[in-house]
Amino acid sequence: MQNTTVYSTIRYSLIVFPLAFAGIPIYLHAPDYYATNIGLKIEIIGFALLFLRLIDAFLDPLIGYLSDRYYSYRDKIIYFGSILLVLGFWMIFHPLNSHYLQWFFLSIFLCTLGFSIIAINIQAYGGLWNIPTLQVTKVIATREAIGLLGLLTASITPTLLFLYFKSDNFHILSIILLFIMFLSVYAFYKWFNNSEIKLPIKQTENKIFKTIFANSNVKLFFTSYFFSTFAASIPASLIIFYVRDYLVAENLLGLFLLVYFSSGALSMPLWKYLANKLSCKHAWLLSMVFALFSFFWAYFLQPNDILGFYAICLFSGMAVGANLALPSVIIAEYIHSNNHENYAASYYSISNFLSKFSLAVAAGTALPILGFMGYQPGVLRTDFLFPVVYAVIPCIIQSISIVILCRLIYSKNLRKT
């Protein structure tokens, strides 16, 4: 069994940096780019994203199944995914002069497919790396911390690039992504060739997901996870529109995101401490409750309430570190406790599927709601619409997730199964 070093952990984890770095432009900036610069209607973009993300979500279990089945090629699968991600990202912000909707559809599809391939398999390697169990939490926490650094960098980089390169900012961003992807893939290659990876038992059954969900706790966990990610996906889908057209603070968007993700990064040691002191599930529950009571105050904000939104970003952002790291650790615990090492990628494909599905439903409902209520991107809207859709609905959904997780933790009949 191999002991981890800081160097080996960073080499394994570094590839999540370009994943996170690409995530914000894909999910936040691309819809606004095509709505404001290209002129696509916001409800059309919403329905396109709904369809795209449903396809992407339903592909995740297939990616997990194939990655587990052909596990000896898992490293090469990651290399292939990195090519798709960079290609799709370049295409998003370099559209053709016609057929914008088709180009948007194809580029987002390639980008998110590559994203899923890398994310599922790098998470699987976290569960298959032959290291002591006590070091798994440290490795996953480091991986997610590097992911948060990627989010932090992506939150402010487009704004900084715009100051120097104006409308070419996303062109330069695409070049930066290509460079950091090359470096991170090389670091992963060096890690892979110097690490002990547990070889899963060759699969003899086809009903993988039926086997995984035979455990009642696993079903409850993933149900809670879905509602939690759904609650977070609605504000994520709307934040550009909310900040620009309700809060009237478009120039501060990068700083809001920076505060939000910085708070998540700085709070990760706290959640790690609570996970070790209590349990990962209890720490995750506390983070959900904290996020709920922090974010609900967004309903009461008025236009130009800048300091109030900074406070919400600061406190609700503290839950981000927990929400990124702890579910992955809980999944790793289920993999080990159920002796499901040969299903590692399939476990993480489920979590990726639920994340993508929640993003699909969020974009496919929230954006059309705004469109059908008469909202036009770039036009000030100061009535009840944004406070309800951006703040109240996510808090209701988060409450459902909390109730389900409480049942998982405190039900006497399920606690030991």
QUIPEQUI-V727622 format. One record per residue. N is the residue number from 1. RES is the residue in one small letter. PSI is psi in whole degrees, -180 to 180 (none if undefined). D_LAST is the distance of its C-alpha to the last C-alpha in Angstrom with 1 decimal. Layout:
BEGIN
N RES PSI D_LAST
N RES PSI D_LAST
END
This chain:
BEGIN
1 m 136 28.2
2 q 135 30.0
3 n 140 30.5
4 t 150 30.9
5 t 163 34.1
6 v -40 35.0
7 y -47 37.2
8 s -37 34.7
9 t -41 32.0
10 i -41 34.7
11 r -39 35.8
12 y -42 32.3
13 s -19 31.8
14 l -28 35.3
15 i -19 34.8
16 v -14 32.7
17 f -54 35.8
18 p -28 37.8
19 l -51 34.7
20 a -38 34.5
21 f -38 38.3
22 a -24 38.6
23 g -47 35.9
24 i -48 38.0
25 p -36 41.1
26 i -51 39.2
27 y -25 37.2
28 l -51 39.7
29 h -36 43.2
30 a -48 43.4
31 p -42 43.2
32 d -37 45.7
33 y -45 47.9
34 y -22 48.3
35 a -44 48.7
36 t -40 51.4
37 n -38 53.1
38 i -33 52.9
39 g 14 53.0
40 l 142 50.1
41 k 143 49.1
42 i -35 45.9
43 e -32 44.5
44 i -43 45.2
45 i -42 43.4
46 g -46 40.4
47 f -36 40.2
48 a -43 40.8
49 l -37 37.9
50 l -50 35.7
51 f -45 36.6
52 l -46 36.4
53 r -26 33.0
54 l -44 31.6
55 i -49 33.0
56 d -42 31.7
57 a -45 28.2
58 f -18 28.0
59 l -24 29.5
60 d -48 26.7
61 p -35 24.2
62 l -42 27.2
63 i -44 28.1
64 g -43 24.7
65 y -48 24.8
66 l -36 28.4
67 s -37 27.8
68 d -38 25.1
69 r -39 27.3
70 y 53 30.3
71 y -26 28.7
72 s -16 32.0
73 y 13 33.7
74 r -39 31.2
75 d -40 33.7
76 k -30 36.4
77 i -39 34.3
78 i -42 34.0
79 y -41 37.8
80 f -42 38.3
81 g -36 36.1
82 s -35 38.2
83 i -45 41.4
84 l -42 40.1
85 l -49 39.1
86 v -41 42.4
87 l -48 44.4
88 g -39 42.7
89 f -43 43.1
90 w -43 46.8
91 m -37 47.2
92 i -47 45.7
93 f 15 48.4
94 h 63 51.2
95 p 154 51.5
96 l 166 54.2
97 n -1 57.1
98 s 173 56.0
99 h 48 53.0
100 y -40 51.0
101 l -43 48.2
102 q -40 47.7
103 w -43 48.0
104 f -46 45.4
105 f -50 43.0
106 l -45 43.5
107 s -42 43.4
108 i -40 40.2
109 f -50 38.6
110 l -42 39.6
111 c -48 38.6
112 t -30 35.1
113 l -47 34.5
114 g -41 35.5
115 f -48 33.4
116 s -43 30.2
117 i -46 31.0
118 i -48 31.4
119 a -46 28.5
120 i -44 25.9
121 n -32 27.2
122 i -34 27.9
123 q -39 24.3
124 a -40 23.2
125 y -31 25.6
126 g -32 24.0
127 g -18 20.8
128 l -11 23.0
129 w 126 25.6
130 n 79 25.5
131 i 162 25.4
132 p 145 23.7
133 t -38 20.3
134 l -19 21.9
135 q -9 24.4
136 v -45 22.1
137 t -41 22.0
138 k -43 25.8
139 v -47 26.4
140 i -39 24.5
141 a -40 26.1
142 t -43 29.5
143 r -46 29.0
144 e -29 28.2
145 a -41 31.1
146 i -37 33.4
147 g -41 32.3
148 l -36 33.2
149 l -38 36.5
150 g -41 37.0
151 l -43 36.3
152 l -46 38.7
153 t -43 41.4
154 a -27 41.0
155 s -30 41.2
156 i -22 44.7
157 t -47 46.2
158 p -38 47.3
159 t -44 49.1
160 l -41 50.8
161 l -34 51.8
162 f -34 53.3
163 l -32 55.6
164 y -32 57.1
165 f -1 56.7
166 k -125 56.6
167 s -9 55.5
168 d 9 54.9
169 n -38 51.9
170 f -22 49.3
171 h -47 51.5
172 i -38 51.4
173 l -38 47.6
174 s -39 47.1
175 i -41 49.2
176 i -44 47.1
177 l -43 43.9
178 l -42 45.4
179 f -49 46.4
180 i -28 43.2
181 m -41 41.2
182 f -45 43.6
183 l -42 43.1
184 s -36 39.3
185 v -38 39.1
186 y -41 41.4
187 a -42 39.3
188 f -41 36.2
189 y -44 38.3
190 k -40 39.3
191 w -47 35.7
192 f -39 34.5
193 n -5 37.4
194 n 21 36.7
195 s 152 32.9
196 e 118 30.5
197 i 128 28.1
198 k 128 25.4
199 l 122 26.2
200 p 154 23.4
201 i 139 23.5
202 k 132 25.7
203 q 135 23.9
204 t -2 24.5
205 e 154 22.6
206 n -15 23.5
207 k 61 20.4
208 i -49 18.8
209 f -29 17.5
210 k -38 16.2
211 t -43 14.1
212 i -45 12.9
213 f 6 12.0
214 a -24 10.3
215 n 121 6.9
216 s -36 7.1
217 n -40 6.7
218 v -42 9.4
219 k -45 11.4
220 l -41 11.6
221 f -50 12.5
222 f -30 15.2
223 t -46 16.5
224 s -40 17.0
225 y -41 18.6
226 f -50 20.9
227 f -33 22.3
228 s -46 22.7
229 t -33 24.7
230 f -43 26.6
231 a -39 27.7
232 a -26 29.0
233 s -29 30.6
234 i -53 33.1
235 p -35 34.9
236 a -36 34.8
237 s -23 36.5
238 l -8 39.1
239 i -38 39.9
240 i -46 43.1
241 f -40 44.5
242 y -48 43.4
243 v -41 45.0
244 r -46 48.2
245 d -2 48.9
246 y -51 47.5
247 l -20 47.4
248 v 53 50.6
249 a 45 49.5
250 e -38 49.3
251 n -12 50.8
252 l 4 48.0
253 l -47 45.1
254 g -40 44.7
255 l -38 44.8
256 f -48 42.2
257 l -38 39.8
258 l -45 40.8
259 v -43 40.0
260 y -52 36.6
261 f -30 35.4
262 s -42 37.1
263 s -42 35.3
264 g -42 32.0
265 a -44 33.1
266 l -24 34.4
267 s -7 31.2
268 m -41 28.9
269 p -34 29.4
270 l -48 28.4
271 w -35 25.0
272 k -42 24.5
273 y -47 25.5
274 l -36 23.1
275 a -40 20.2
276 n -34 21.1
277 k -42 21.9
278 l -88 18.9
279 s 165 16.2
280 c -39 16.6
281 k -43 14.7
282 h -42 17.0
283 a -39 20.0
284 w -40 19.4
285 l -46 19.3
286 l -39 22.5
287 s -37 24.1
288 m -46 23.6
289 v -43 25.1
290 f -42 27.9
291 a -41 28.6
292 l -51 28.8
293 f -21 31.3
294 s -41 33.2
295 f -24 33.7
296 f -28 34.5
297 w -13 37.9
298 a -24 38.9
299 y -30 39.8
300 f -3 42.6
301 l 147 44.2
302 q 161 47.7
303 p 141 49.6
304 n 11 50.7
305 d 70 48.1
306 i -48 47.6
307 l -36 46.6
308 g -40 44.0
309 f -34 42.3
310 y -44 42.5
311 a -41 40.6
312 i -43 37.9
313 c -41 37.6
314 l -50 37.4
315 f -42 34.7
316 s -29 32.5
317 g -24 32.8
318 m -26 31.1
319 a -12 27.8
320 v -44 28.5
321 g -42 27.7
322 a -43 24.2
323 n -25 23.6
324 l -42 24.9
325 a -45 23.2
326 l -42 19.9
327 p -37 18.2
328 s -39 19.3
329 v -41 17.9
330 i -42 14.4
331 i -44 14.8
332 a -38 16.0
333 e -42 13.1
334 y -38 10.8
335 i -45 13.6
336 h -44 13.8
337 s -29 10.2
338 n 4 10.1
339 n 47 13.7
340 h 36 15.0
341 e -31 18.2
342 n -5 20.2
343 y 21 18.7
344 a -50 19.4
345 a -33 22.2
346 s -40 20.4
347 y -50 17.5
348 y -25 20.4
349 s -31 22.4
350 i -46 19.9
351 s -39 20.3
352 n -40 24.0
353 f -46 24.2
354 l -37 22.8
355 s -46 25.2
356 k -41 28.0
357 f -41 27.3
358 s -39 27.2
359 l -39 30.5
360 a -48 32.0
361 v -39 31.3
362 a -50 32.5
363 a -37 35.7
364 g -9 36.2
365 t -48 36.1
366 a -47 37.4
367 l -47 40.4
368 p -35 41.6
369 i -46 41.3
370 l -44 43.6
371 g -44 45.9
372 f -22 46.2
373 m 9 46.9
374 g 8 49.9
375 y 136 48.7
376 q 124 50.6
377 p 133 49.5
378 g -4 52.0
379 v 129 53.1
380 l 134 52.4
381 r 109 50.1
382 t 15 49.9
383 d -158 48.8
384 f -13 45.3
385 l -56 44.0
386 f -45 42.5
387 p -39 41.1
388 v -50 39.2
389 v -40 37.9
390 y -34 37.4
391 a -51 35.9
392 v -50 34.9
393 i -47 33.0
394 p -36 30.7
395 c -37 30.0
396 i -44 29.0
397 i -39 26.6
398 q -35 25.2
399 s -38 24.6
400 i -43 22.4
401 s -41 20.2
402 i -44 20.0
403 v -43 18.9
404 i -42 16.0
405 l -36 14.9
406 c -40 15.4
407 r -40 13.1
408 l -43 10.3
409 i -42 11.2
410 y -6 12.3
411 s 124 10.5
412 k -32 9.7
413 n -22 7.7
414 l -13 5.3
415 r -35 5.8
416 k 6 3.8
417 t none 0.0
END
